[in-house]
Amino acid sequence: MKKIDLVQNLTENTSLPKSDVKLAVDLIIASITQSIVSGEGVEIRGFGGFLKKHRKARQGINPKTSERTQVEEKYVPFFKPGKFLKEIVNKG
């Protein structure tokens, strides 16, 4: 599902205008992004948590040329699914 699909789905299931739904989705995504960047993270009970993880610097290998290269340390976004989401996905 793309963001536009989410906006369309929410518009169809509420009495809100599409412009208001798009603004709300954009604000939620911006808020989650800002919390991840600041290191605070976001937890949505039953769904999961968004946070940033630190990756140490390491030696990497280019698969095409087999050349060794240094990969710098960095932070990456990480999602940890909640118990309810795991259960519902496993039930199919």
Secondary structure by P-SEA (a helix, b strand, c coil): ccaaaaaaaaaaaccccaaaaaaaaaaaaaaaaaaaaaccccccccccccbbbbbcbbbbbcccccbbbbbccbbbbbbbbcaaaaaaaaac
